[in-house]
Amino acid sequence: MESFLRFTLICLFLTIFSCDISETVENNPEISDFSITSYSFDSYSETVYEGDDIYICVTIADQDDDPESLDVVITDSAGSSVYTDSISSSLIFDETLWKFTISGDELSLGSYTIELQAFDSKENGSNTISKSFSVVDNPKDDVTAGDISVVVDSWGALGGSSTTLEIHYHIDHIAPVSIDIITTQFEAYDIVPNSLGTGEGSLNDVETGDAGVANIYVSSIASVDDVQATSFSFEFY
C-alpha cells in the first residue's frame, strides 16, 4: 500500500510539472501606435491629396520574439478591401519602428480605413489597430500661371555699387496652397529702352505676399531707367 501511494504521488508530481512546461505563455507582438503622413503633409493628417504617396510609421514590440511581418489592409467607405500587403521585417528601423510607403496611385478619391496587425516567427498575432483618412482633390493641380503675379516694389544700387542692381519684389497669388518654388526673371532697361542686363530671383514655399530680392549686373547703375519682372516659373514637389 505504501509503495502504491508513493507511485501515485510521483505520477501526480510529474503530471503537474509537465503541465507547467507545456502551458508556458508566449508573448504576442503589440502595436502601440502608428502615424499617417503624406507627400504634401509632413505631420499626421486625416487628409491625403489624390496621387500623393502615403507614409506609415508603426511602433511594434514583442518581449520574446521579434515581429516578422506586418499585415496591412485598407478598406473603402463600403467596407470593401481595396489594398492589402504584408510588410517584411526588412523595413524595421531602430528595432521597433517600422516604416513603409503606399503609392498614391493605389487610391482614388474617397474615405478609407487602414488596419494593421503584426505577427512574430511563431505566427502569434498582435492586436489590430486602425485609423481613418480621406483622399481628396489635389488643389495644386488647379494652379495656373494666371493665379500668380510678381510685383517689383523697388530697385537701386546694392550697397553703393555702381554695377550691381538690387531688386525688391513680392509675389501675389490666389492658389489655395503654398507653391514650392517660384523663380522669376528680371530685366533692366535704359530710357530707349534697351536691355542692360538680366537677373533671377527664387522663393521657396511661397505664400501670397512673400517678398524676395534679386540682383542684376549692369555696366552702369546710372543708365537704368526701369526694371521689370519679364517671366516666372513655378513648381510643386
Secondary structure, 3 states (H helix, E strand, C coil): CHHHHHHHHHHHHHHHHHHHHHCCCCCCCEEEEEEEEECCCCCCCCEEECCCCEEEEEEEECCCCCEEEEEEEEEECCCCEEEEEEEEHHHEECCCEEEEEECHHHCCCEEEEEEEEEEECCCCECCCEEEEEEEECCHHHHCCHHHEEEEEEEEEECCCCCCEEEEEEEEEECCCCCEEEEEEEEEEECCCCCEEEEEEEEEEEECCCCEEEEEEECCCHHHCCEEEEEEEEEECC
